[in-house]
């Protein structure tokens, strides 16, 4: 499929997933690496309490809070 047809189909709301190689799809700048962090028990309990309140996982809340802090740090420079 040519790019013009792909763009036209997408813009008109047609399903273009058949033209995509989803098995090799990657999110730009979103490669992940695993890290281990040790937290004191009180911090884990507080994280879990807040995560339950928001209906998300502990990992999700840690990621969101770290991302917010990093964005704030970048904008202050």
ABEGO torsion letter per residue (X at the ends): XBAAAAAAAAAAGBBAAAABBAAABBBBGABBBBBBBBBBAAAAAAAAAAAAAAGBBAAAAAAAAAAAAAAAAAAAX
